[in-house]
């Protein structure tokens, strides 16, 4: 036991020189991975684009707006399509969307590159906006509920999606989209956990025997005690979760 917690298996203990040699060997692979990521990003920038209807209707804090309005005059737009369950309490809202959206904070660097970031709820506006208030999120928030068939044409509505757009005058084009683990582009928690000895501690990871991994039904990676993990801090701060 250590500080009242059970001890897990751990890596072999070696001298500094041996440790550094192993780190140096891994660094070669890390650099190759970074270069491949750069090459993929270069290919992404060369994708063709498809025109979308810039007049498609959304609901924002000041009432009806269009997709074109959401750009806020900037050239590019990144949209996260937030899964939403109308009529369900805060504790039952999507824990994955909560996890990723919680990590979207400072937008000034994105804005400096002529890019706007916004969240499109796939559910009702007023209800989902109250959830944004519970979570203390500040990013622009809209409901795309009435226009999902147009905006996500050919894709599964009700899943998380991250979509990029380009504006040329009053014309709007979709330039990229991803879902599932592609949405980890929004995340820093997992990126940091990946650097630690025990990683994300999830079942699918390739870890040595004796490493903590199993979350199971009572130890969900995004939930604790019946609700998304990041909700608890807001409730302790006195925020209401009435939607």
C-alpha positions in Angstrom: 0.0 0.0 0.0 1.1 3.6 -0.8 -0.7 6.5 0.8 -3.6 4.1 1.4 -3.8 3.1 -2.2 -2.9 -0.4 -3.6 0.4 -0.8 -5.3 0.3 -1.8 -9.0 3.0 -3.4 -11.0 5.7 -0.9 -12.2 8.6 -0.7 -14.7 12.0 -2.2 -13.9 14.3 0.1 -11.9 17.5 0.9 -13.8 20.4 3.4 -13.6 20.2 6.8 -15.3 22.3 5.9 -18.3 20.1 2.8 -19.1 17.0 4.8 -18.6 18.2 7.6 -21.0 19.2 5.1 -23.6 15.7 3.7 -23.6 14.2 7.2 -23.8 16.5 8.0 -26.7 15.4 4.9 -28.6 11.8 5.8 -28.1 12.4 9.4 -29.1 13.3 8.1 -32.6 9.9 6.6 -32.9 8.2 9.7 -31.4 9.9 11.9 -34.0 8.8 9.6 -36.8 5.3 9.8 -35.5 5.4 13.6 -35.4 6.7 13.7 -38.9 4.0 11.4 -40.1 1.4 13.5 -38.3 2.8 16.6 -40.2 2.5 14.7 -43.5 -1.1 13.7 -42.7 -1.9 17.3 -41.9 -0.3 18.4 -45.2 -2.6 15.9 -47.0 -5.6 17.2 -45.1 -4.9 20.7 -46.3 -4.9 19.4 -49.8 -8.3 17.7 -49.6 -11.0 19.0 -52.0 -14.0 20.8 -50.5 -17.8 20.6 -50.9 -20.2 23.6 -51.0 -22.8 23.7 -48.2 -25.8 26.0 -47.8 -24.6 29.0 -45.8 -28.1 30.1 -45.2 -29.0 27.0 -43.2 -30.9 27.9 -40.1 -29.6 27.7 -36.5 -30.7 29.1 -33.2 -28.3 31.2 -31.1 -28.4 33.3 -28.0 -30.0 36.2 -29.9 -32.4 34.1 -31.9 -32.3 32.7 -35.4 -29.0 32.9 -37.3 -27.4 31.3 -40.4 -24.3 29.1 -40.7 -22.7 32.1 -42.4 -23.4 34.2 -39.3 -21.6 31.7 -37.1 -18.2 32.6 -38.8 -18.4 36.0 -37.0 -16.6 37.5 -40.0 -13.7 35.1 -39.9 -12.5 33.0 -42.8 -12.7 29.6 -41.2 -15.0 27.8 -38.7 -14.6 24.7 -36.6 -17.8 23.2 -35.3 -18.3 20.5 -32.7 -21.7 18.8 -33.0 -22.7 18.0 -29.5 -24.8 14.9 -28.8 -27.9 15.9 -26.9 -30.8 14.0 -25.2 -33.8 16.3 -25.0 -35.7 16.0 -21.8 -33.0 14.2 -19.9 -31.4 15.6 -16.8 -27.8 16.9 -16.7 -26.5 13.6 -15.2 -27.7 11.7 -18.3 -26.2 13.9 -20.9 -23.3 12.7 -23.0 -20.2 12.1 -20.9 -17.9 11.9 -24.0 -19.1 15.3 -25.4 -18.8 16.7 -21.9 -15.3 15.4 -21.6 -14.1 16.9 -24.9 -16.0 20.2 -24.7 -14.7 20.9 -21.1 -11.2 21.1 -22.6 -12.1 23.9 -25.1 -11.1 27.0 -23.2 -8.8 29.8 -24.6 -9.8 30.6 -28.2 -7.6 33.6 -28.8 -5.0 31.6 -30.6 -7.6 30.0 -32.9 -9.1 33.5 -33.5 -5.6 34.9 -34.4 -5.5 32.4 -37.3 -8.8 33.7 -38.7 -10.8 30.8 -37.3 -14.0 30.8 -35.2 -14.9 27.8 -32.9 -18.5 27.0 -32.1 -20.6 24.2 -30.5 -23.7 23.0 -32.3 -26.1 21.2 -30.0 -28.0 18.5 -31.8 -30.9 19.1 -29.4 -33.1 22.0 -28.2 -31.4 25.3 -27.7 -32.7 26.6 -24.3 -32.2 23.2 -22.6 -28.7 22.7 -23.9 -27.7 26.3 -23.2 -28.6 25.7 -19.6 -26.2 22.8 -19.7 -23.5 25.1 -21.0 -24.2 27.5 -18.1 -23.9 24.6 -15.6 -20.5 23.7 -17.1 -19.3 27.3 -17.2 -18.4 27.0 -20.8 -17.9 30.2 -22.8 -17.6 29.2 -26.4 -20.4 30.3 -28.9 -23.3 27.9 -28.6 -26.1 27.2 -31.1 -28.8 24.6 -31.8 -28.6 22.9 -35.2 -31.5 20.5 -34.3 -33.7 21.7 -37.2 -30.9 21.5 -39.8 -28.9 18.4 -39.0 -30.1 16.5 -42.1 -28.5 19.3 -44.2 -25.4 19.9 -42.2 -24.5 16.3 -41.5 -25.8 14.8 -44.8 -24.7 11.2 -45.2 -23.5 10.9 -41.6 -25.1 9.5 -38.5 -27.0 12.1 -36.6 -26.7 11.7 -32.8 -22.9 11.0 -32.9 -20.2 13.5 -32.0 -18.7 15.1 -35.1 -16.0 17.7 -35.6 -16.4 19.6 -38.9 -14.3 22.4 -40.5 -15.6 25.0 -42.9 -14.2 27.7 -45.1 -15.9 30.9 -46.1 -15.2 32.7 -49.4 -17.4 35.8 -49.5 -20.9 34.5 -48.9 -20.1 31.0 -50.0 -19.5 28.3 -47.4 -17.5 25.0 -48.0 -16.9 22.0 -45.8 -13.2 21.1 -45.9 -12.9 18.3 -43.3 -14.8 16.2 -40.8 -14.1 13.5 -38.3 -15.8 11.6 -35.5 -15.1 9.0 -32.8 -11.4 9.1 -31.8 -10.7 11.8 -34.4 -12.5 14.1 -31.9 -9.5 13.7 -29.6 -8.0 16.7 -31.5 -10.0 18.7 -28.9 -8.4 16.9 -26.0 -5.4 17.5 -23.8 -6.2 15.2 -20.8 -5.7 12.0 -22.7 -2.6 13.4 -24.5 -1.0 14.0 -21.1 -2.1 10.7 -19.6 -0.5 9.0 -22.6 2.8 10.3 -21.3 2.4 8.7 -17.9 3.5 5.2 -16.9 -0.1 3.9 -16.6 -1.5 5.7 -19.6 -5.3 6.1 -19.9 -5.8 3.0 -17.8 -8.5 1.7 -20.2 -9.1 -1.9 -21.2 -8.1 -1.6 -24.8 -4.6 -0.3 -24.2 -1.6 -2.5 -24.7 -0.1 -2.4 -21.2 2.0 -4.9 -19.3 0.4 -7.4 -16.9 -0.4 -5.8 -13.5 -1.0 -2.3 -14.9 -4.3 -0.7 -13.8 -6.7 -0.9 -16.8 -10.2 -2.1 -16.0 -12.8 0.5 -15.6 -16.0 -1.6 -16.0 -19.6 -0.5 -15.3 -18.8 1.2 -12.0 -15.6 2.9 -13.1 -16.5 4.5 -16.4 -13.7 6.6 -18.0 -15.9 9.7 -18.2 -18.3 9.1 -15.3 -18.2 8.9 -11.5 -21.1 8.2 -9.2 -23.7 8.4 -11.9 -22.8 11.6 -13.8 -20.0 13.0 -16.1 -16.9 13.6 -14.0 -16.5 17.3 -14.7 -20.0 18.0 -13.5 -19.1 17.3 -9.9 -16.8 20.3 -9.6 -19.6 22.6 -10.9 -22.1 21.2 -8.5 -19.7 21.7 -5.6 -19.3 25.3 -6.7 -23.1 25.7 -6.3 -24.1 25.5 -10.0 -27.7 24.2 -10.6 -28.0 21.2 -12.9 -31.7 21.8 -13.5 -32.3 21.8 -17.3 
